[in-house]
Amino acid sequence: MKLNLIKISQLIIMVLTISTLLGCYNKEEFKQRIKNGFDTVHANTKFKGDFCYFLGDVKFPYTDEPILEDDSKQRKWNKEDLAKTLPLFAEIGLLTREPVEGHPELYHYEVTELGEKYRYQDIVRRGSKPRYENSFCYGQIVVGDVTDVEKNEYTRAKGYSYNQTNFYVSYNYHVINVPDWVLNSENKLNALYKQIKVRLPEKTYEDVVTFYVGKGDKLYQDGIRYKLINPVTDIK
């Protein structure tokens, strides 16, 4: 009987804790936290937008490189991606594309003035040589209403002294600053970048952000960042 009373007491404490957390963090509170998160991203990063089309590892100016037998899998996959992404953005007008003299199957690419306005480059210096991860980015997320808050409570792995409570927060948003090159190329972009379709300025969309409660009932978030959209080429 004593053991059952202890278990009941623990259950009551857990329920009260979750109820307290839900009381502190209502929909308006979550909305403000999501908005603050995006404000921080916009203020502290050099991204040209919240939706970024990833080109691949490419240093401009760039000339096509044929796939070689001794290429690593990653290098082969990167060349396959560039063979699809670079011609698309040259057609859209963010890159120039000129055939290489004597090698009509190869092309030379440079970033146009328009492309430079929307290009983001992250130079990763880990490994034997730098990686030039290039993307073209557009649009800014404007946070709307929080539509749902779902909680999930689970026991931490052995060695932790507390349980974990997660909140999955669904919210609406719309997108501003969508340039003409995106709107005019919607179908072409959606055909290659299938993970997230082009966000149109007159529509409302939904997303989910995970918040988790850490030690001392501190609330943290995961998922408020730019949306990196990878090309869908051959299955790797």
N, C-alpha and C positions, 0 to 999 in steps of 0.2 A: 504494500500500500504506500509506503514511504517513497519507494522508487517511482511509482506512478505519479505521486504528488509532485516530485521533482521534475518529471518530464512535462507534466501539465504546466508547472510554473515556468519552465523554459519556453514552452510553446507560447504562453501568454506574453512573456517578455519579447519574443521574436515578433509576434503579431503587433504588439504595441510599438516596437521599433519601426516596423514597416509603415504602420499607420502614421507615425510621427513624421517619417520621411516624406510620405505622400502629402501630408499637410503642409510641410515646408516648401516642397517643390511642386507647385501646381502648374497648370498649362501656361499661364502668363509668365511664371518664373522660368520655365523651360524655354519659352519663346525668346525671352530677353537674353538668356544664356547662349542660345543658338545665334542670335543676332550679334551679340558681343564677340562670339567666336569668329564669325565671318568678318566683322569689322577689324579684328586683330589680323586675320589673314590678309585682308586687303591693305592694311597699313604697313605690315612688316615683310611682305614678299614683293618680288619683282615680276610676278606673273602678270600677263596682259589680259587675263580673264579667268573665270572659274571653270571653264571647260577647255581642255587642252588636247589637241590631236597630236599624238606622238608620231614622229617621223621615223626615228631610229637613232642609232649612233652614227652621226654624220657631221663632219667638219666642213663648213663652207668657206671658199668655193670647193665644189666636189665634182669629181668625174667618175662615172660608173666604173665599178670594178667587177670583172667577171668572177663567177664562183670557181674556186680552185679545188682540186682534189684534197689538198692537205689543209683546207680551211677547217677550223673547229666548227662544231654544231652551232654555237652561238654566232660565229662570224657568218656562217652560211645563212642562218635565219635572218640575220640583220640585213644582208645583201638582198635577200628575197623580199623583205619588207620595204626596203628603199626602192626596189624596182617597181613597187606599186604606189608608195606614198609620194615620191618625188614627182613623177609625171602628173599625178592628180593635182598637186598644189601648183605645178607649173601651168596646168590648164586653167586653174582658178585665178592665177595671176600673182601668187605670192613668191614664185620662183621663176627664173629664166631657165630655158632648156635649149641648148644648142648642140647639134651633132658634132662629134669629134672628127676632125679631118682625117680621112683615110680609114676611119672605123665607124661606119654609119650605124652600127648597132649600139654604139656607146654615146652617152650624152654628158654634157658639162652643165652644172647647175650653179646658180648664184641666187642670193636672196634679193628680191626687188625692194624698192622703197616702201611699197605697201606691205610686203611681207615682214620687213623689219619692224613695223609698228606692232605686229602681233606675235612676233617670234619670242620664245623663251628658250634659253639654253642653260643647261645644268652641266657643268664640267665635273665629272666624277674622277678623282685622281687616285682612287684605290686601284691596286693591281699593277701589272707591268707597264701599262700605258693608259693615258687619260681616255675617258669615254665622253663624247660630246653628244649628250642627249638633247635633241631638239624637238620642240613642239610649236604649233601655232595655236594660240589661245584666243578665246572670245567670251563676251558676256559676263554679267555680274548678277549673282543671286540676290534677290530681295526677299527676305523672310516674311512669310505670311502667318497664318494662324496654326497653332499646334492642334492637330485633330485627334490624337490618341496618345495615351501614355500607358505602356504595358510594363509591368514589373516582373522580374525573375530573380528569385532568391535561391542560392545554392550554397553548399558547404565547401569551403576551401580545402585544398589538399592537405594532407598530414603535415604538421609543422607550422601551420598558420593558426593564430589564436582567435580568428573571427570569421564570420560568414561573409559572403559577397552578395550585394543586391545590385542588380542592373535595372535600368529603365530604358526601354526602347521607345523613343519619342518620334512619332510621325508628325510631319509638318508640311504645309503647303508653301510653295514659293513661285515667283515668276522671275523672268530674266530680262534685264535691260542691257543696252549697249551691244545689241546683236548687229554686226556689220553686214553690209550688202554682200560681201563675198561668201558669207555663210548662207544667207537667205537665197541667193541666186544659185547656190550649188548644193542645196539641201539633199536632193536625191543621190547625187554622186558621193557626198560625204557619208550619208547613211548606208550606202552600198558597201563601203570599205570599212567604216567605223560603226559596227553594229551594236556595240556595248551600250552606248547612250546616243539616242537619236538627236538630231539638231533641235535645240531648244528655241522655240518661236516666242517672240515678245508678247503676243496677245494671249498666250495660253498659261494655265496654271498647272504646276507639276507637284508631285509628292516625293518626299525623301524621308529617310529614317536616320536618326543619330542615336548612338548608344551612350548613355551616361551610366557611370558606375560609382558606387559609394565606397570609398576607401576607409582606412583606419581613422577613427575619430569622426566618422560621419561626414567626411569631406567628399564633395561631389566633383567628379571628373567627367570629361567627355572624350569620345573617340569618334572621328569621322568628319569633323568640320575642317575641310581642306579643299583644295582644287580637285577637279575631276579629271584624272588622266585617262584618256580614251585610246586604247591600243588598236592598231589595224587588225582586221581579220583576214589573213592570207591563208596559206596552206596550214593544215593542222600540224602542229609541231609535236 
